[in-house]
Amino acid sequence: MTMAIASFMPYAGFMIAVVTKLLLRAQDSSFTCFSKVPKTKKITVSQYETLYSGPEVQFHLKYSSMMYMVFVTFTHGIALPILFPISCFAMCNMYIIEKLQFAYFYRQPPLLDNSLNDSSLRILQKAPLFMLCFGYWQLGNR
């Protein structure tokens, strides 16, 4: 049940972030969103940029949710085969939401090297070992 709920959480998080940002912008302009001359209560340019630009990309949250899905699915997938399609659906949802967020919501992502990606791939290589060990235990346990 947790995995099914987690598969829809990217949509909920995205909607909450967008609505919050829009409400903060409307509050800043005193809810005069449709006027020809936009108003703002911000004094400095940096305050204005902070409010009207998107948030920074938080890669660690994206990688952790993806690793959570993979490891839970591989650990318990032999006993509960429904986890594989749920996990596939969840990863497709994460992919769609990330594409939308990078295109329309986030600031320009920081320039990173491949060290984060390489370290996460090294960790994910251990998931099949978990599947073999826990699968052997789950299928052999009476």
C-alpha positions as CSV (number, residue, x, y, z in Angstrom):
1,M,0.0,0.0,0.0
2,T,2.9,2.3,0.8
3,M,4.4,1.9,-2.6
4,A,1.1,2.6,-4.3
5,I,0.8,5.8,-2.3
6,A,4.4,6.7,-3.0
7,S,3.8,6.3,-6.8
8,F,1.4,9.3,-6.7
9,M,3.4,11.5,-4.3
10,P,5.4,13.2,-7.1
11,Y,2.2,14.7,-8.4
12,A,1.1,15.9,-5.0
13,G,4.4,17.4,-4.2
14,F,4.5,19.2,-7.5
15,M,1.0,20.6,-7.1
16,I,1.7,21.8,-3.6
17,A,4.9,23.5,-4.6
18,V,3.3,25.2,-7.6
19,V,0.2,26.4,-5.7
20,T,2.3,27.7,-2.8
21,K,4.6,29.6,-5.2
22,L,1.6,31.1,-7.0
23,L,-0.1,32.2,-3.8
24,L,3.1,33.8,-2.5
25,R,3.5,35.7,-5.8
26,A,-0.2,36.8,-5.7
27,Q,0.2,38.0,-2.1
28,D,3.3,40.0,-3.1
29,S,1.4,41.7,-5.8
30,S,-1.6,42.4,-3.5
31,F,-3.7,40.0,-5.6
32,T,-3.6,42.3,-8.6
33,C,-2.5,39.5,-11.0
34,F,-4.3,40.8,-14.0
35,S,-3.2,44.5,-14.0
36,K,-1.1,45.9,-16.8
37,V,1.5,47.2,-14.4
38,P,2.6,44.5,-12.0
39,K,3.1,45.6,-8.5
40,T,5.5,44.2,-5.9
41,K,6.2,44.7,-2.2
42,K,9.8,43.5,-2.6
43,I,12.5,46.2,-2.0
44,T,15.6,44.6,-3.5
45,V,16.2,42.8,-6.7
46,S,17.4,39.7,-4.9
47,Q,14.2,39.4,-2.9
48,Y,12.2,39.8,-6.2
49,E,14.3,37.1,-7.9
50,T,14.0,34.7,-5.0
51,L,10.2,35.0,-5.0
52,Y,9.7,34.9,-8.8
53,S,12.2,32.3,-9.7
54,G,11.8,28.6,-9.0
55,P,13.5,26.6,-6.2
56,E,16.9,25.0,-6.5
57,V,16.9,21.4,-7.6
58,Q,17.3,19.0,-4.7
59,F,19.0,16.0,-6.3
60,H,19.4,14.1,-3.0
61,L,15.6,13.8,-2.6
62,K,15.2,12.6,-6.1
63,Y,17.9,10.0,-5.8
64,S,16.7,8.8,-2.4
65,S,13.1,8.3,-3.6
66,M,14.3,6.3,-6.6
67,M,16.6,4.2,-4.5
68,Y,13.7,3.6,-2.0
69,M,11.5,2.3,-4.8
70,V,14.2,0.0,-6.2
71,F,15.4,-1.5,-3.0
72,V,11.9,-2.1,-1.6
73,T,10.8,-3.7,-4.8
74,F,13.9,-5.9,-5.1
75,T,13.8,-6.8,-1.4
76,H,10.1,-7.8,-1.3
77,G,9.3,-8.4,-5.0
78,I,9.6,-12.2,-4.9
79,A,7.0,-12.5,-2.2
80,L,4.8,-9.7,-3.6
81,P,5.1,-9.6,-7.4
82,I,2.6,-6.7,-7.6
83,L,5.5,-4.5,-6.5
84,F,7.2,-4.6,-9.9
85,P,4.4,-3.0,-11.9
86,I,3.7,-0.5,-9.0
87,S,7.4,0.4,-9.0
88,C,7.5,0.8,-12.8
89,F,4.4,3.0,-12.6
90,A,6.0,5.1,-9.8
91,M,9.2,5.6,-11.7
92,C,7.4,6.6,-14.8
93,N,5.5,9.2,-12.7
94,M,8.8,10.4,-11.2
95,Y,10.2,10.8,-14.7
96,I,7.2,12.8,-16.0
97,I,7.2,15.1,-13.0
98,E,10.9,15.7,-13.2
99,K,10.7,16.6,-16.9
100,L,7.9,19.1,-16.1
101,Q,9.8,20.5,-13.1
102,F,13.0,21.0,-15.0
103,A,11.2,22.6,-17.9
104,Y,8.9,24.9,-16.1
105,F,9.6,25.1,-12.4
106,Y,13.2,24.8,-11.3
107,R,15.9,27.3,-11.7
108,Q,18.8,26.3,-14.0
109,P,20.3,23.2,-12.4
110,P,23.8,23.5,-11.0
111,L,26.6,22.1,-13.0
112,L,27.5,18.7,-11.4
113,D,29.9,16.0,-12.3
114,N,29.1,12.3,-12.5
115,S,30.2,11.5,-9.0
116,L,26.6,11.5,-7.6
117,N,25.3,9.4,-10.5
118,D,28.3,7.0,-10.2
119,S,27.9,6.5,-6.5
120,S,24.2,5.9,-6.8
121,L,24.8,3.3,-9.5
122,R,27.3,1.6,-7.3
123,I,24.7,1.4,-4.6
124,L,22.0,0.2,-7.0
125,Q,24.2,-2.6,-8.1
126,K,23.6,-4.2,-4.7
127,A,19.8,-4.4,-5.2
128,P,19.9,-7.7,-7.1
129,L,22.0,-9.2,-4.3
130,F,19.3,-8.2,-1.9
131,M,16.7,-9.8,-4.2
132,L,18.6,-13.1,-4.4
133,C,19.1,-13.3,-0.6
134,F,15.6,-12.3,0.5
135,G,14.0,-14.2,-2.4
136,Y,15.8,-17.4,-1.3
137,W,14.6,-16.8,2.2
138,Q,11.1,-16.0,1.2
139,L,10.6,-18.9,-1.2
140,G,12.4,-21.4,1.1
141,N,10.6,-20.4,4.3
142,R,7.6,-22.4,5.3
